[in-house]
Amino acid sequence: MAIISGGNIIGNLREPITVRLALATGATGGGVLAWQNPHDSAIIITRLVLDVTTKTTAACTVDAGSAANGTTSSDNLINGLDIGTAIGTFDNVSDGGTNGKARQKLAAKGGAADYLTVSQASGAIAGLVGYAYVTYIIL
């Protein structure tokens, strides 16, 4: 049996960690969010929640997923999420779209595909306000 406290491990189990990250309004790959795995070990993202508190001023969709760098779009967690119609809380499990998955591995810091990016997929991102909540397990 393992004893776990504050993300630290004694034994063989890992405690999930959740980070809160502000969303931005950049129209390029990773312009909404670019977050690099901060750990020297790979991680598995088990949940990506986007809390959109102010929708975009025009029609807009976003993609989210693992990427090789902070400026590359990816859609293997969330694909084509509409954030221009209404505010709301969305995640990769219920709102993943065609390519979205319930889990996604990121490489250790400095490895290939060690970034999570959220990118404008269509429309215009202006006006967006909100946060991303990334829950993950360190391998």
Buried (B, 14 or more C-beta within 10 A) or exposed (E): EEEEEEEEEEEEEBEEBEEEBEBBBBEBBBBBBBBBBEBEEBBBBBBBBBBBEEBBBEEBBBBBBBBBBBBBBBBBBBBBBBBBEEEBBBBBBEBBBEBBBEBBBBBBBEEEBBBBBBBBBEBBBEBBBBBBBBBBBBE
